[in-house]
Amino acid sequence: MVYKKELQDSKTDIVRSWLATNHPKQIALLDKFEMELRLGRLSASSKSKKSPSTQISKNFGGVSSRDRREVTFRTVELLRTLIGNTKWKNAAQLMALLKGVGTELHAAGGGKEPAIANIVLRVMCAVRDEVATAEVNEQAQASDKSGNEKKSMDPIDEESEHNHDIAVKDVEALASKAKHSQGASGISRNLSLASMLWAHPQHLMSSKRSDSFSSVDSSSDPLSNISDSGGQYPASFYVSRPQFRPAVMEAIQEIMLDLEDLHKNIDEQASAHIHAGEVILTYSRSKTVESFLKAAAKKRQFQVIICEGAPHYGGHTMANSLAKDGIDTTVIHDSAAFAIMARVNKVLLPAHAVLANGGLVAPSGSHMLALAAAHNSVPVVCLTGMFKLCPMYPHEGQDTLQELVSPSSIIDYSEMSNQTISKVELLNPVHDYIKPDLVKLYVTNIGAFQPSYIYRLLAEYYSSDDWGSFD
């Protein structure tokens, strides 16, 4: 692991050196982004005048969980600028650039915000998809060209012409199959759950692709050196294609459109999951859950019970917002969740991250609700965007993606002078890990899925070859 970290640091330094030499404006933009990430100033709302509820909801160095979509959108804009305005020559160099930038963002604070790494991995997957699509198209064109040349040189009888048509149709069928089985990201990856979990970072270092290609032409360009070293990509990654850059930029634009329409696409499913007369229980405040409930209230009459979410009490702010829209809302203490669960029809939870096994990382206190719901056979439904889907397996259990923050929000510092309290160890975790068997359904911007289907979504949105690139 020490060797891997040194290798990543070396590659990051090379990428920074290349950007500083060839693209000073882009390196300045990257530095500014990292500084805002460290200070928690990426979200639009954090730049404006903060309300008390915004100030007490700081979780990630000033970035509120309500602003995560804005942070993710800014990350996509950064990648679009870097990719569109830098002079990389082929897919291998672009992958090296993305790995270096992703590693640096992860070290600058992206580890606390997994959505940033998810976006970089998704763009890397889009690059692989475009290479594969270009390769299939080139094979089809080569087959068609050879068939036309043979037809012009030799007289072809009816039988040979029929055989040529079959060959062309076979290539077209291959391209069509790749296109229609590609799913959301652009290409099919027939991976089993076992093979995908085996692609965890500790196994990636020992695995090598059988179709790897080492570039013999070592250029003085440092980005060429880092992309050509190790022969980690197939030969098609080192081919310069003039249409490749526009194709990648189009894929990035599609990611931005997904983020823009995120709440709209989730809200359209509200009437299918919330029915008249139901009692819905939720926890603290989530912009996604709030928007979902307001969309459902346009067609249904139901009651909402909100756990206040101590010590930040985001539930009070959310209850006030829902009540203004005419929704019957009740706020309860977090400790009363088990007592009220027998009256509840459904539990709605937000997500900090959705993991490879279908597990959920949610705000601290959510695990208590999930256990109470399981005891009373109440379904737990998670509302989340696909940008929160992480190619990570929860090897650390309850501590996965966990962060312990200062207990000052729980107890005042002056009270620590008390001899009894001074002997107490206070833990203030930011998140809870919820096992997949406690979650009934994930409602996302591309549809609703059971936890057992999450690994297939990972295969569509990320390449297993890139898992662990920033660890």
Stockholm file with secondary structure:
# STOCKHOLM 1.0

chainA/1-471         MVYKKELQDSKTDIVRSWLATNHPKQIALLDKFEMELRLGRLSASSKSKKSPSTQISKNFGGVSSRDRREVTFRTVELLRTLIGNTKWKNAAQLMALLKGVGTELHAAGGGKEPAIANIVLRVMCAVRDEVATAEVNEQAQASDKSGNEKKSMDPIDEESEHNHDIAVKDVEALASKAKHSQGASGISRNLSLASMLWAHPQHLMSSKRSDSFSSVDSSSDPLSNISDSGGQYPASFYVSRPQFRPAVMEAIQEIMLDLEDLHKNIDEQASAHIHAGEVILTYSRSKTVESFLKAAAKKRQFQVIICEGAPHYGGHTMANSLAKDGIDTTVIHDSAAFAIMARVNKVLLPAHAVLANGGLVAPSGSHMLALAAAHNSVPVVCLTGMFKLCPMYPHEGQDTLQELVSPSSIIDYSEMSNQTISKVELLNPVHDYIKPDLVKLYVTNIGAFQPSYIYRLLAEYYSSDDWGSFD
#=GR chainA/1-471 SS CHHHHHHHHHHHHHHHHHHHHHCHHHHHHHHHHHHHHHHTCCSHHHHSCCCHHHHTTEEETTEEGGGHHHHHHHHHHHHHHHHHTSCCCSHHHHHHHHHHHHHHHIIIIITTCHHHHHHHHHHHHHHHHHHHHHHHHHHHHHHHHHHHHHHHHSCCCHHHHHHHHHHHHHHHHHHHHHHHTCTTTTSCCCCCHHHHHHTSHHHHTTCCCTTCBCCSCCCSCHHHHHHHGGGCBCGGGGCCCTTHHHHHHHHHHHHHHHHHTHHHHHHTTHHHHCCTTCEEEEESCCHHHHHHHHHHTTTCCCEEEEECCTTTTHHHHHHHHHHHTTCEEEEECGGGHHHHGGGCSEEEECCSEECTTSCEEEETTHHHHHHHHHHTTCCEEEECCGGGBCCCCCTTGGGTTCCBCCGGGTSCGGGGGSHHHHTSCCCCBSEEEECGGGCCEEEETTEEECGGGHHHHHHHHSCGGGTTTTC
#=GC SS_cons         CHHHHHHHHHHHHHHHHHHHHHCHHHHHHHHHHHHHHHHTCCSHHHHSCCCHHHHTTEEETTEEGGGHHHHHHHHHHHHHHHHHTSCCCSHHHHHHHHHHHHHHHIIIIITTCHHHHHHHHHHHHHHHHHHHHHHHHHHHHHHHHHHHHHHHHSCCCHHHHHHHHHHHHHHHHHHHHHHHTCTTTTSCCCCCHHHHHHTSHHHHTTCCCTTCBCCSCCCSCHHHHHHHGGGCBCGGGGCCCTTHHHHHHHHHHHHHHHHHTHHHHHHTTHHHHCCTTCEEEEESCCHHHHHHHHHHTTTCCCEEEEECCTTTTHHHHHHHHHHHTTCEEEEECGGGHHHHGGGCSEEEECCSEECTTSCEEEETTHHHHHHHHHHTTCCEEEECCGGGBCCCCCTTGGGTTCCBCCGGGTSCGGGGGSHHHHTSCCCCBSEEEECGGGCCEEEETTEEECGGGHHHHHHHHSCGGGTTTTC
//
